[in-house]
Amino acid sequence: MRVLIVNTSERTGGAAVAANRLMEALNNNGVKAKMLVRDKETTHLSVCALPQTWRLRWHFLWERLCIWCHLRLQRQHLFEIDIANCGTDITCLQEFQEADVIHLHWINQGMLSLKVIRKILESGKPVVWTMHDIWPATAICHYARGCEQYQTQCTTCPLLSGGSLAKQVWHRKEQMLDGKRITYVCCSKWLAEEARKSALLARQDVVSIPNTINTRVFCPKDKQKARQELGLPVDRRVILFVSQRVTDPRKGISYLVESISKLVEMHPEMKDNTAIAILGGHAEEVASQLALPSYSLGYVSDPQRIVSVYNSADVFVLPSLEDNLPNTIMEAMACGVPCVGFRVGGIPEMIDHEQNGYVADFQHAEDFARGIHYVLAEADYQSLSNHCLQKVNQSYSQQSVANKYIEVYEQAMRLRR
């Protein structure tokens, strides 16, 4: 079986990381998987890039320009919306023609247009689409933020100040899917439940399969050595926060700042024995706001250094306000690091409350602070760490996830015959 995984980026972003890991898992379990991307960043032989022409840049710029105009020339929400009005026709590429299954992932920002996806469906090849957010089930947004219009029909999007853009794109997506079948795979049970509510996907198959992780790479290592490599204190407990862009409001940095303040109020002694490490872009903008000594690690792309970052921590925190199945929690748990997160999205599926971490009440900074203290000072830490490793091995191993996808591919191929 030959599978072509299609994603905008090779390595940048959570979807790219997940797609890469799936490609590796499939190749390790008898499937010939390749990845097709717009932005190729390595020399990996299993990853091929779209033909490099001026049109690639133009597709991205034209879509942003159209959205910017609908936002009345405001930058706010500019990258929270995608309309897929232009993209590259991949059906003529050799990689597409050789594939038995086309597996779409995050294909936005000028990678594929809705017209191109329709052409892919008309090719007769089975199509599987992994949802890393809710965009395939809505008109234009990646996170619904409490809006439920997609359950009937998107009309006036809260991200816009007016206009009919959402309604127009909704109709284009209806036309794209008319009479065709896609198997949608959601990385969390939460997202699968949301996707099944979508009027767009009413006649489509929706299943839930988690992302995978290579536990030979992400695994426990010497904590003291990791801290020495990173310049972190060896005589303090370390709280870790990781995000591609630390200041992204969706990742809940304001709640982390508030939680740390409450943590210090409740337990003043922590000022002398606890520190915070922040990994991601714009980390230095946040470090000064925290009530504990903080260390900005900046943006890191080297996998081995990222593993060291996780292994340096005693607890990983992610106060996301919306999230699917965060790779960061999976990575931390694979390194034996207990996690604290809000009860939102797919996070409660990953963190088993008071077994491998702590699930705090949504947007409750004080409960989040209690969770951090529970992991660091109240629980049997070794037991939490062991349960992290057990959860990853049972739920996110390469073989387990690859086998589930192979079943989906085989079913999709049977339906096409």
N, C-alpha and C positions, 0 to 999 in steps of 0.2 A: 504494500500500500504506500502510495506517495501522497504526502500532505504538504500543501503550500500555505504557510502561515503569513498573513498580511498584516503589517503594522506600520504606522507612520515612521516611528523611530526604531533604531536598533537597540539602543541602550538607555536613552533618556526617558524617565518617567516610569511609574509603577507598572503600566501595561506592557511597556517594552521589556522590563525585567521579567515579568510573568511569562510573556511570550517566548523569550529566550530560554527560560527554564523549562517550559513545556517542550520546546524543540529538542532540547537536550534529553529530556525524559523519554520522549517518543523515539529518538534515535537509539537510546539505550534499551529500548524494549521492542525492537523489531520493525519499527516504522521508519520509512525514509522521509524525513521531514526537512524542508527548507524554509527559509524566511525571506520574504520580499519586503523591502523597506524603502522609504524615500530618503531617509537620513542614515546612511551607512557610516559607522564610526570605527569599525575594526577591519581586519583582513580575514575574518572568519570565512572559510570556504562555503559554509552552509547558509550564509547570508548574502543575498544578492540585492542590488539597488536598482531603482527605476532608472531608465536612461536619463543621463544628466543633460537637460536642456533648459533654456530660459523659461520654458513653460512651468517647470516645477515651482520656481520662485513666484511666477506670475499667479499661479493658482492660489497660493497662500495669500499673496497680497490682495488679490481681487476679492476673495472671500472676506478678509478682514475689512477691506474698504466698504463692502456692501453692509456688513454688520455695523461698522462705525457710523455710516449714514443713518441707519435705523436707530442707532443710539443717540442721534442728533449731535454727532461730533464729540461725544463724551467717551473717555477711555474706560470708565467704570463698566464692568461686565464684558469688556471686549473679548476676553479669552475664556469666558464662561459660556459662550454661545457658539454653536457651529451650525451651518446651514447646508453644507456639502453641495454647493452650487457649481463646483468645478473640481476636476481631478483627472488623473491619468487612466486611460483605457489599458488595463493590464491583460485583457483577453488575447491580445496578439503576441504576448511574450512567450518564449519557449518554456519558462518555468510554469506558467499557467497551463499551457497545453499539455505538459507532461504530467500534471498533477491529477490524482484521482479524487481528491477532496480539496476544496478551497476553504480555508479557515481564517475568517476575518477576526481581527482584534480591534485595536483603537485605530481607526482609519481616517481621522479628522484632519483639519487644517490643510486641506488641499491635496490629500493623498488620493482618496476616491470620492467621486460625486455620486449622488443618488442615481443618476442615469447610468453610470458605470456599474454600480451594484446591480441594477436591473439587467444590464447586459451580461453580467456574470451569471445571474440566475437563468437567463435565457440560453446560456451556453449548454445547459443540461447537466453541468457538474454539480454534485451535492455541495451545499454551502452550510458551514457551521459558523456561528458568530458568537465569540466570547464577549460578554458584556462586562467591561471594567467599571462602568457607571451606567446611568439610566438613559443616556442619549438615544440608543437604538429604540427605546420604548416611548420616547417623548418627541416633541417637534424639534426643539432647538437647545434645550438645557442638558447639562451633564449631571446636575443634582437638582432635584425638584424643590428642595427647601420648604417642604410642607405643602406645596401646590399639588392639587389632585386633578387638575384638568385633563391630564393624559389618560385618566381612567374613562373619559368619554371622548373628548376632542380638545386639543390645545387650540386656544383662540387668541386671547390677550395675555402674553407672557409677562409675569411680574418683573422680569429682568429688563423689560423694555418700558418706555414711558407711553407707548401707544402703538398704533399701526397694526397691520395684519400679517406681519412676517411669520409669526408662529403658525397661524392658520394656513398660510401658503405652503410652508414646509411640511406641515402635517399632511396636507393633500398630496404633496409630492411623494412622501413616504408611503401613503396608501397606494398610490399608483405604482411605486416601486415593488410593493409586495403583492399586488393584485394577481391572484391565481398562482402564486409561487409559494414555495415552502423553504423556510430556513429553520435550522435547529439552533435555538439560542441557548447558550450555556452561561449561567451566572456563577460567579465565584463564591457567592454566599447564598444561604437559604433565604436571608432577608431580601436580597436583590431579586431572587427568583419569585418570591411572593409579590414584590412590587411589579415586576415585569408581567406577571400573569394578570394583573389588574388593568394593564394597558389595553385600550381598545384597538390599538395598532396591531398588537400581537395576539388578538383573540383567536385566530385560526392557525397559530404557529406553535411549535413544540418548544417548551421551556424546561430545561433541566438545571440542576445545581451540581457543579463539580468545583472543588477548591483549587487554588493555585498550588504549585508544587515548589519544593526547595531541595537543593542538593546538600544533604547533611554531611557529605564528605568535606564540603567547603565551609558551611556554616555549622560549627560545632564548638563545644566548650574548649577553651584554651586557658593558659595561665593568666589569671587576672592581674597580678602584680606586674608581670612582664608587659602586658598590654598597656597598662597605665604608664609605665616608664617610657614605652615607645611613643606614647601620645603626649607626654608631658603633663599627665594628670596626677593629682596627689595620691600617694599610696597609703596614706594614713587616714583617709576619709572614705565614707560610703559615697558612692557616685550614683546620682540620678541622671538618666540619659533621655534626651528628647531628640528625635530625628525627623526631618522633613525636607523634601527637595527644596522648598522655599519656606523657611521657618516662619515668615510673616504672613503666610496664607491664612486668612481668617477661618477657613474651613477646618484647619488643623487645630484650632482652639487655643492659640498661644495666649490669648488674654485670660483664659481660664487657668492655664498653667501658672501665669504670673500671680493670679489671685490665690490659687491653691498653695503655692509656695509661701506666700505671705501668711496665710492661715496656719500652715504647718509650723512655721516659726513661732507664731503667736501661741499655739497649743503646746509646742515642745521647743522652748528657747535653746535647750542644749544642742539642738541640731545645727546651730550656727557654728559650733566648734568641731563637729565631726562629720558634716555632710556637705557635698558639693554637687554642682550640676554641670553636665557636659552637653553641649548643643552642637549637633551635626547638621549642616545644610546651608544653603545660600541665605545671606543676610543674618547669619547667626549673631554677629557682633551687635546688631541693632537691638537684640532682645536681652543679651547677657546683662546689661546694666540695669534692667528693670526687675531682676529677680532678687529676692531677699536672702539668698544664699550665695556663697562664692561660686562664680560661674566661669566656664571655660568654653570659648568659641573655637570649634574645630573646623569651621568653614565648610566648603563643599568638597567632598571626597568621592572620586570615581573608582579608585583602585579597590577591587573586591577584597583583597587580603587586608588592606588597611581598614575597610569597613568592618570586617570580621573582628579585628582588634578593638574597634570602637565598641562593638556590642559586648565583647568579653571584658571590657574595662568596667562595665556597669554592674551595679547591684540590683537596680530596678529600671525598667524601661517604661516611660509614660507617654501616652498619646491621647490627649483630651479632644479628639476630633468631634466636630459637630455633625458631620456626615462622612461616612466612609463605607466602603464595600467589604473587602477582606484585606486589610492593610499588609503589604509585604513586610513592613517594618516590625510588626508584632510577630510575624512568623520567623523573621530573621533573629529577633531577640530570643524567642523561645527555643529556636534551634541551637542557640549558644547557651541555653540553660538559664536565661535571665527572666525572672518573673515580670509580668506586665500589669499596668494599671490603665484602664480606659473607661470611657463613658458607656452606658448601656444604650448604644445606638448602632444602627446598621448591622454589619456582620461581626462587630467586635465581640458581643457576648457568645458568638459561636466559637471564637478562638480562645478567649479567656474564660476558664471555668472558675467561677467565683470562689475565692479562698482555697482553691486547689492548686492552680498554677499562677495565680495573680489575684487581682481585685477588680470587680466591675462596679463602678460608682454610678449613682443616680445621675441621670442626664442633666448636664449644665449645673451640677451641684458641686461648687468648688470645695466646700468644706468636706463633703464625702470623698471627693477625689484626694484631698489631703489626708483623710483617714486611711484611704487605701495605700498611699505611699508609706505612711507610718506602719500600717499593718505588715507590709512586706518587709520593711527594713528592721522593725523592732519587736513585732508581736508574734509573727508566724514562725513555724519551723522552716527556716529558709532552705535547707537542703531538700526537704520534702517538696516545697514549691518548685525548686529547680528540677528535681527528678520528674515531676509531673509535666513540666514544660517539655522535656525531652520525649516523654512517652506520648504526649499529644501530637507532637510533630511527626514522630515515627509512625503513629497509627493513622493519622489523617492526611498528611501532606507529603508522604514519601513519593519518590519518582515512580516506582512501580504501581502503587495504588492509583495515583492520578492518571498515569499513562493508560492503564487498563480501562479506566472509566471512559476516557476519551476514545479509545479504540472501539469500545462498544457503541458510542455515539456515531462515530464515522461509519461503522458497518451498518448500523440502522439507517443512516442517511443514504448510504449507497443502495441498500435494498429498496428504499422508497423510490429511487430514481429509475429502477429497472422496469 
